[in-house]
């Protein structure tokens, strides 16, 4: 049984692998090496080691230079829960992005502006949930509780941003979305 890519390559030459097959193989090895480097950088940045979660994040385009946008996922999920995002919700999300230090022109900002224009893939919420569960488990309870409270407070603020001042109650869709997102936070 072959144990590494180089043994596979050597075997390919022995069995008459074509030049095109060799090029494909080289491209795959280069891709795998680059992905390993990206995964390692992301793991170091996030202080998590769960390879499945890191791969999910990479699949959605997150890297060490854009991971700050990941913390905005629950706000986007909530804002889009009724099928559209309002200017008031956008303003709340942009305020949070500013607090996180996400600057215009950065990769994180690019992700953010895409999510403001188009409903993100529904699997992004699950990816965020996997990440936040793993991440929160790495924190002490003293740090975890304020973190969760902050998210819940900000989610409520995003939810009511579009409501008239005299209506500060959440819709059924908003409550369900907050409950679903909170379940990820509380799973840790």
N, C-alpha and C positions, 0 to 999 in steps of 0.2 A: 504494500500500500504506500502510495506517495505521501510524503509528509509536508511538502512545501511547494511553492510555485516554481521554484527553480528546477526541482526534480520533474515536475510536469512539463516544463519547457524542454528539458533535455529529452524526455520521452517523446515529445512532439517532433523534435528533429529526427529522432530515430525512426518514427513511423511515417515520416514524410509529410509533416504538417506544412501547409502552404504558407507562402509569405503573407497573404491576407489574414490567415488564421493567427499567424505570429503577431501581426500588427494589432489585431483585436485583443490578443492575450496581453500584449504590452500595455495597451490602453487600459485594460481592466486592472492590471497590477498598479499602474500609476493612479488610477481612480481610487483603488482600495487604500493605497498608501496615503493619498491626500485626505481621504475620509478618516483614516486612523489619526492623522495629525489634527484634523478639525475636531474629532471626538475628544481627543486628549486636551485640547485647548478649552473646549466647552466644559469638560469635566473639571478642569482646574478652576475655571471662572465660576462655576456654579457650586463647586465643592460637593458634587455627587458622583457616584461611580456606577450607577445603574446603566448598563450598556443599552438596554432596550429603550429607556427614556431618552438617553442621549441620541440614539439613532432616530427616534421619532422627531426630536427637535431639529436634527439635521435635515430630515426629510421635508420639514416645513420651511427650511431656509434659515433657521436660526443658527447663528454662530456666536463666537465670543464678542463680536462687534455689534450684535443686534439683540442680544438676549434681554436687554432692558424692556424691549417691546413685549416680551412674553408676559410681563406683569400686567399688561393692559388687556389681555385676552378676556378676562371676566367682564370688563366694562363694555367691550365691543359686543360680547355675547348678549349682555343685558340690553344694550342700546338697540341692537338689531332684533330683539325678541318679538317685536310687533311687525317685523318685515321691512322696517325703514329706520333710518337714523336721522334725528332732528339736529338743527343747528345748536340748540342748547346742549344736547348730549355730546355733540362734537366738541363744544367748548369745554365741557367738563373733562372729557378724555384728553384734550390738548393741555388743559391745566395740569392734569396728573402726569402727562408726558414731560411737561416742563419741570415739574417737581423731581422727576426721575433723572433730569439732565439730558433728555433725548433732544439732540440738536438737529435743526434743519440740515438736510444733505447727508445725514448719517444713514446707515443701512437700517437701523431701528426706526428712524423717521420714515423711511421709504415703506417699510412694512405697515407702519401706522397709517400713512396716507392711503395705501391700498385698501386697508380695512375700513377706512372712513368712506371710501367710494363704493366698495363692493362687499357684500356679505361674505365673511371668511368661510372657508370650508368647515362644515360642522365637525369634522374630526379634530380641528384645532382645539376645541374645548376639551376633548378627551386627552389630547396631548398635554395641554396645560394642566389638566387634572392629575395625570400621571406624574408630571414634573412636581407640582406643588405638594402632592402627597409625599413623594420621596424627599423633597427638600425640607418640608416641615418636620418630618421625622428626624432629621439631622439636627434640629434646633432644640434647645432646652424649653421646657414649658413656660418659663419666665419670658422668653423671647417669642415663642410661638403664639401665645395668647394675644399680645398686642398686635402682632402681624395679622392674625385672623380678624380681630376687631377692626383694624384699619381697612382691610378689604371689604368687610361687610358694610362699614360706614360709607366708604366710597361708592360701593355698588348702589346703595340706597340713594346717594346723592345723584348719581347718574340717572337712576330710575325716575326720580321726581323732577329732574331738570326741565323736562318739557311740560310738566303739569302747571296749570295756573296756580297762583299763590294760594288761592282758597281751597285747592284740592291737593293735599299733600299725602294722600293715601296711594298705595301701590295697586296697580291693576292685578288681576288674577295671573296673567302671563308673567308680569314682573315678579310677583311673589314666587311663582313656580320656578322661574329662572334663578332667582336669588337662592331659593332653597336647594336647587340642584347644584349650583356653584358652591354654596356653603358646605354641602355634603362632601365635596372634594377636600375642602379646607379642614373639615372636622374628622376626616378619615385618618388623619395623622395622629 
